[in-house]
Amino acid sequence: MKLGVTIFLTDEVINPVRLAREAEARGFHSVYFPEHTHIPVARHTPHPVQGRDFDPSYRRTLDPYIALAACASVTDRILLGTGVGVVAQHDPIILAKELATLDLLSDGRLVLGVGYGWNRDEIADHGVDPARRRGRLREVMLAMTELWSNEVGEFHGKHVEIPPSWSWPKPVQQPRPRALIGGPAGPKLFGHIAEIADGWMPIGASGFKEALPALREAFADAGRDPASAQAVPFGIQPTPGKLEYLRSLGVTEAVAALPGGGADEVLAALDYYAGAFPEYLARP
């Protein structure tokens, strides 16, 4: 099992380029950044944990795709991921080109962590009916895969319509960059993962063991190898016991949360994790 890191990336924390370079130098496996395009002032949608008065840092997030491209230019090995990207908010043709370009320029290191999106106000501002965001996410992922994996791609759905089209570049990873979907365990989520992605990205590890059989069953029902179902616990607070427990369940990647602070605070956390858990790091 390998250990990655994530930070709630804003303009007030460590520069992402420095973070990626320092994380790679210490042997971390991956780095993930979240996505919020904006936060409507009305805040009609409560945060699932923090309520309506959620952390003001949500207002200040960087664009994860541009940040990851910058990180790709100064690193060679570390995986570069979104945790999570709200792809239902995007034009699938433009996003497909952006992500394929990022995967190409990073030599196939993109990990596309996606979610349905909890902030209904944010989603609605993009012209997307929040009640249909799950169906739109599914179709955006399927449509992008068609553009990525075919010389002439097309898609015809309820939410996305793309006529036969040429779209280059193609991502290095085929038929799509590695894709993980976040969200609470359940048959609908696992059904989507088995159809359009490679694995599950739950926040934390609570109830993780109990959910794994259902995830594998969904893969089997979709005609995929149950053993290929990935599960990547995200934003965990690592301890020796927790990491060993996850490894015993067959987890191959876990992602530790970093503090939302400046360079000194974040680098100290990287040093702590590197010193405490060297067996989960790649040897630089």
C-alpha positions as CSV (number, residue, x, y, z in Angstrom):
1,M,0.0,0.0,0.0
2,K,1.2,3.5,-0.8
3,L,0.4,6.8,0.9
4,G,-0.7,9.9,-0.8
5,V,-1.7,13.3,0.5
6,T,-4.5,15.9,-0.1
7,I,-4.9,19.5,0.9
8,F,-7.8,21.9,0.7
9,L,-6.0,24.0,-1.9
10,T,-6.6,27.8,-1.6
11,D,-4.7,31.0,-2.3
12,E,-3.8,31.1,1.4
13,V,-2.0,27.8,1.8
14,I,1.3,26.4,0.5
15,N,1.9,26.8,-3.2
16,P,0.8,23.6,-4.9
17,V,3.9,23.4,-7.1
18,R,6.1,23.4,-4.0
19,L,3.8,20.9,-2.3
20,A,4.0,18.5,-5.2
21,R,7.7,18.8,-5.5
22,E,8.3,18.3,-1.7
23,A,5.8,15.4,-1.5
24,E,7.5,13.6,-4.4
25,A,10.9,14.2,-2.9
26,R,9.8,12.4,0.3
27,G,8.3,9.5,-1.6
28,F,4.6,10.1,-1.4
29,H,2.5,8.3,-4.0
30,S,0.0,10.9,-5.0
31,V,-1.3,14.4,-4.3
32,Y,-5.0,15.5,-4.7
33,F,-6.7,18.9,-4.9
34,P,-10.5,19.6,-4.6
35,E,-12.7,21.6,-6.9
36,H,-15.3,24.4,-6.3
37,T,-15.8,26.9,-9.1
38,H,-17.4,29.4,-6.8
39,I,-19.6,29.7,-3.7
40,P,-22.9,31.5,-4.1
41,V,-23.3,34.0,-1.3
42,A,-26.8,32.9,-0.6
43,R,-25.6,29.5,0.6
44,H,-29.0,27.9,0.5
45,T,-27.3,24.4,0.5
46,P,-25.9,23.4,3.9
47,H,-22.5,21.6,4.0
48,P,-23.1,17.9,4.8
49,V,-21.0,18.3,8.0
50,Q,-20.6,22.0,8.7
51,G,-24.1,23.3,8.0
52,R,-24.8,26.7,6.3
53,D,-21.9,28.4,8.0
54,F,-19.2,26.3,6.4
55,D,-15.6,27.1,6.3
56,P,-14.8,30.3,4.5
57,S,-11.9,28.6,2.7
58,Y,-14.5,27.1,0.3
59,R,-14.6,30.6,-1.3
60,R,-10.9,30.6,-2.1
61,T,-10.2,27.3,-3.9
62,L,-7.7,27.2,-6.8
63,D,-8.7,25.6,-10.1
64,P,-7.4,22.0,-9.6
65,Y,-6.7,21.2,-13.2
66,I,-4.5,24.2,-13.7
67,A,-2.8,23.6,-10.4
68,L,-2.1,20.0,-11.3
69,A,-0.7,21.0,-14.7
70,A,1.7,23.3,-12.9
71,C,2.6,20.4,-10.6
72,A,3.2,18.1,-13.5
73,S,5.8,20.5,-14.9
74,V,8.1,20.1,-11.8
75,T,7.6,16.4,-11.0
76,D,8.2,13.0,-12.6
77,R,6.6,10.3,-10.6
78,I,3.9,11.4,-8.2
79,L,0.3,10.8,-9.2
80,L,-1.8,14.0,-9.7
81,G,-5.4,13.8,-8.8
82,T,-8.6,15.7,-8.2
83,G,-10.3,15.0,-4.9
84,V,-12.9,15.6,-6.0
85,G,-13.7,17.2,-9.3
86,V,-17.3,18.2,-9.9
87,V,-17.4,17.2,-13.6
88,A,-21.2,17.6,-13.9
89,Q,-20.6,21.3,-13.9
90,H,-18.4,21.3,-17.0
91,D,-18.9,21.2,-20.7
92,P,-17.8,17.6,-21.5
93,I,-16.1,18.5,-24.7
94,I,-13.9,21.2,-23.2
95,L,-13.2,19.1,-20.0
96,A,-12.2,16.1,-22.1
97,K,-9.6,18.1,-23.9
98,E,-8.3,19.7,-20.7
99,L,-8.0,16.3,-18.9
100,A,-6.5,14.5,-21.9
101,T,-3.9,17.3,-22.2
102,L,-3.1,17.0,-18.5
103,D,-2.7,13.3,-18.7
104,L,-0.5,13.6,-21.8
105,L,1.8,16.3,-20.4
106,S,2.1,14.4,-17.1
107,D,3.0,11.1,-18.9
108,G,-0.2,9.4,-17.7
109,R,-0.2,10.4,-14.1
110,L,-3.7,11.9,-13.8
111,V,-6.2,10.4,-11.4
112,L,-9.7,11.7,-12.0
113,G,-11.4,11.7,-8.6
114,V,-15.0,12.9,-9.1
115,G,-18.1,13.5,-7.1
116,Y,-21.7,14.4,-7.6
117,G,-21.3,17.7,-5.8
118,W,-23.0,18.6,-2.5
119,N,-23.5,22.4,-3.2
120,R,-26.7,22.6,-5.2
121,D,-26.4,26.4,-5.5
122,E,-23.0,26.1,-7.2
123,I,-24.2,23.4,-9.5
124,A,-27.4,25.3,-10.5
125,D,-25.3,28.3,-11.5
126,H,-23.8,26.2,-14.2
127,G,-27.2,25.6,-15.8
128,V,-27.4,22.1,-14.3
129,D,-30.5,20.8,-12.5
130,P,-29.1,19.7,-9.1
131,A,-31.7,16.9,-9.0
132,R,-30.2,15.4,-12.2
133,R,-26.5,15.9,-11.3
134,R,-25.9,12.1,-10.8
135,G,-27.3,11.3,-14.3
136,R,-25.3,14.1,-15.8
137,L,-22.1,13.0,-14.1
138,R,-22.6,9.5,-15.6
139,E,-23.1,10.9,-19.1
140,V,-20.2,13.4,-18.9
141,M,-17.9,10.5,-17.9
142,L,-19.2,8.2,-20.7
143,A,-19.1,11.0,-23.3
144,M,-15.5,12.0,-22.4
145,T,-14.5,8.3,-22.6
146,E,-15.9,8.1,-26.1
147,L,-13.9,11.2,-27.2
148,W,-10.7,9.8,-25.5
149,S,-10.8,6.3,-26.8
150,N,-12.0,6.6,-30.4
151,E,-10.7,8.3,-33.5
152,V,-14.2,9.6,-34.0
153,G,-16.2,9.9,-30.8
154,E,-19.9,10.6,-30.3
155,F,-22.4,10.4,-27.5
156,H,-26.2,10.7,-27.3
157,G,-27.9,10.9,-23.9
158,K,-30.5,12.7,-21.9
159,H,-28.0,15.3,-20.6
160,V,-25.1,15.2,-23.1
161,E,-25.2,15.3,-26.8
162,I,-22.1,15.1,-28.9
163,P,-22.2,14.5,-32.7
164,P,-19.4,12.4,-34.3
165,S,-16.3,14.4,-33.6
166,W,-12.5,14.4,-33.7
167,S,-10.9,15.3,-30.4
168,W,-7.2,15.2,-29.7
169,P,-5.0,14.8,-27.8
170,K,-5.9,11.3,-26.4
171,P,-4.9,10.6,-22.8
172,V,-2.0,8.3,-22.2
173,Q,-4.2,6.1,-20.1
174,Q,-6.8,4.2,-22.1
175,P,-9.7,4.1,-22.4
176,R,-9.7,6.9,-19.9
177,P,-7.5,8.2,-17.0
178,R,-7.9,6.3,-13.8
179,A,-11.2,7.4,-12.3
180,L,-12.5,7.2,-8.8
181,I,-15.9,8.3,-7.5
182,G,-16.5,9.7,-4.0
183,G,-19.6,9.4,-2.0
184,P,-21.4,7.3,0.7
185,A,-21.6,3.6,0.1
186,G,-24.7,2.4,-1.6
187,P,-26.0,0.4,-4.6
188,K,-26.5,3.4,-6.9
189,L,-23.0,4.8,-6.3
190,F,-21.4,1.3,-6.7
191,G,-23.4,0.7,-9.8
192,H,-22.0,4.0,-11.3
193,I,-18.5,3.1,-10.3
194,A,-18.7,-0.3,-11.9
195,E,-20.0,1.3,-15.1
196,I,-17.9,4.4,-15.6
197,A,-14.9,4.3,-13.2
198,D,-12.2,2.2,-11.6
199,G,-12.9,2.6,-7.9
200,W,-14.4,4.2,-4.9
201,M,-13.0,7.2,-3.0
202,P,-14.7,7.4,0.4
203,I,-14.0,10.2,2.9
204,G,-12.3,8.4,5.8
205,A,-12.5,4.7,6.6
206,S,-15.6,4.4,8.7
207,G,-17.7,1.5,7.5
208,F,-15.1,0.8,4.9
209,K,-14.7,-3.0,5.5
210,E,-18.4,-3.6,5.5
211,A,-18.9,-1.8,2.1
212,L,-16.2,-3.7,0.2
213,P,-18.2,-6.8,-0.6
214,A,-21.0,-4.7,-2.2
215,L,-18.5,-2.8,-4.3
216,R,-17.0,-6.0,-5.6
217,E,-20.5,-7.5,-6.2
218,A,-21.3,-4.4,-8.3
219,F,-18.2,-5.0,-10.4
220,A,-19.2,-8.7,-10.9
221,D,-22.8,-7.7,-11.9
222,A,-21.3,-5.3,-14.5
223,G,-19.2,-8.2,-16.0
224,R,-15.9,-6.8,-14.5
225,D,-13.4,-8.6,-12.4
226,P,-14.4,-8.0,-8.7
227,A,-10.7,-8.1,-7.7
228,S,-10.1,-5.0,-10.0
229,A,-12.4,-2.8,-7.9
230,Q,-10.2,-0.1,-6.3
231,A,-11.0,1.5,-2.9
232,V,-9.0,4.6,-1.9
233,P,-9.8,6.0,1.6
234,F,-9.4,9.7,1.3
235,G,-8.6,12.5,3.7
236,I,-7.7,10.1,6.5
237,Q,-5.7,10.9,9.7
238,P,-3.2,8.1,9.5
239,T,-2.0,6.0,12.4
240,P,0.1,2.9,12.3
241,G,-2.9,0.8,13.2
242,K,-5.3,2.4,10.7
243,L,-2.8,2.0,7.8
244,E,-2.1,-1.6,8.7
245,Y,-5.8,-2.3,8.9
246,L,-6.4,-0.8,5.5
247,R,-3.5,-2.8,4.0
248,S,-4.9,-6.0,5.5
249,L,-8.1,-5.3,3.5
250,G,-6.2,-5.1,0.2
251,V,-6.1,-1.4,-0.1
252,T,-3.3,-0.3,-2.4
253,E,-3.5,3.5,-1.9
254,A,-4.7,5.7,1.0
255,V,-4.7,9.5,1.1
256,A,-3.8,11.4,4.2
257,A,-5.1,14.9,5.0
258,L,-2.7,17.8,5.2
259,P,-3.4,20.9,7.3
260,G,-4.6,23.9,5.4
261,G,-1.6,26.1,6.3
262,G,1.4,27.8,4.9
263,A,4.7,26.1,3.8
264,D,6.2,25.7,7.3
265,E,3.1,23.9,8.7
266,V,2.5,21.7,5.7
267,L,6.1,20.7,5.2
268,A,6.3,19.8,8.9
269,A,3.2,17.5,8.4
270,L,4.9,15.9,5.3
271,D,8.0,15.3,7.4
272,Y,6.0,13.8,10.2
273,Y,4.2,11.4,7.9
274,A,7.4,10.5,6.1
275,G,9.1,9.7,9.4
276,A,6.2,7.9,10.9
277,F,5.2,5.7,7.9
278,P,8.2,5.1,5.7
279,E,7.0,1.7,4.7
280,Y,4.1,3.3,2.8
281,L,6.4,5.6,0.7
282,A,8.3,5.0,-2.5
283,R,12.0,5.2,-2.1
284,P,13.2,8.5,-3.8
